Amino acid sequence: MVLIREQIRYKSRKEVEKLREAGRVAANALRLAARSAKAGVSLLELDRIAETYIRQQGATPSFKGYHGFPGTLCTSVNDKVVHGIPSKYILQEGDIIAIDCGAKLDGYHGDTCLTVGVGQITEEARRLIQTAQLAMFVGIEHCRPGQRLGDMATAVQTFAEERGYSVVREYIGHGLGRDLHEDPQVVFAEQRPGTGFRMEPGMTITIEPILNIGSYKCLVEPDGWTVRTRDGALSAQFEHDIAITKDGPDILSIPDPEFELEDGL
């Protein structure tokens, strides 16, 4: 436990507020892109919309150039799980798209994701999206002082699997601060209650389980970034940044009211 404490960068109240501002910029940009995710619109156009807003706020895109990633957004359509590169692909009626957005403001990062449908989507897709969002909130609810990673991960996995979905293993949450990815690693499956790091005030982490309709197994496409489900089934993800306080989880990636989507996302 001592080793873990040395690796985790605990945040002051001032630092948490800086993370909240970065999270707000990322959340607003994310929702601007999500509003534009309509049939006939390209993934590159969504990326342009998000980058323009982020830079107008005096921030920079966290993802662009990160280990060579070319976009402001990760745009993962249908069976794409995560890290989809914005491309000339034109969204089609019935697609679903997970949009992940990061913004760096005043030296701190915000990192947030949601999944939306394009036009009329199937009931199967709608249920997946709804369950993925709820799974994120189940995870957040279990981020309280004294609880352990295994308690949170078990709650998320149980919630998802009882509803017939699998939880992706390889792609997980993380600490967040001056670096986009900090310790600790935050997993959402295959953990035992009472194990893993203990939640403590001052931790800032991302809660971002990925749910698949079929198997949790994934593969990486030849571009070296885009991950898709091995069986071709749909995938969905939601993500919030949180700070753990003595009173429980504090969500940091909240958009301004005027940027909220019609369904409350």
QUIURFEN-V755749 format. One record per helix or strand of 2 or more residues. SS is the DSSP state (H for helix, E for strand). FROM is the first residue (numbers start at 1). LEN is the number of residues. If there is no record, write none. Layout:
# QUIURFEN-V755749
<<SS FROM LEN> <SS FROM LEN>>
This chain:
# QUIURFEN-V755749
<<H 2 6> <H 13 23> <H 43 14> <E 60 2> <H 66 3> <E 73 5> <E 80 3> <E 96 10> <E 108 10> <H 123 19> <H 149 14> <E 166 2> <E 173 3> <E 182 5> <E 204 4> <E 210 3> <E 218 3> <E 227 3> <E 235 3> <E 239 7> <E 248 4> <H 257 3>>
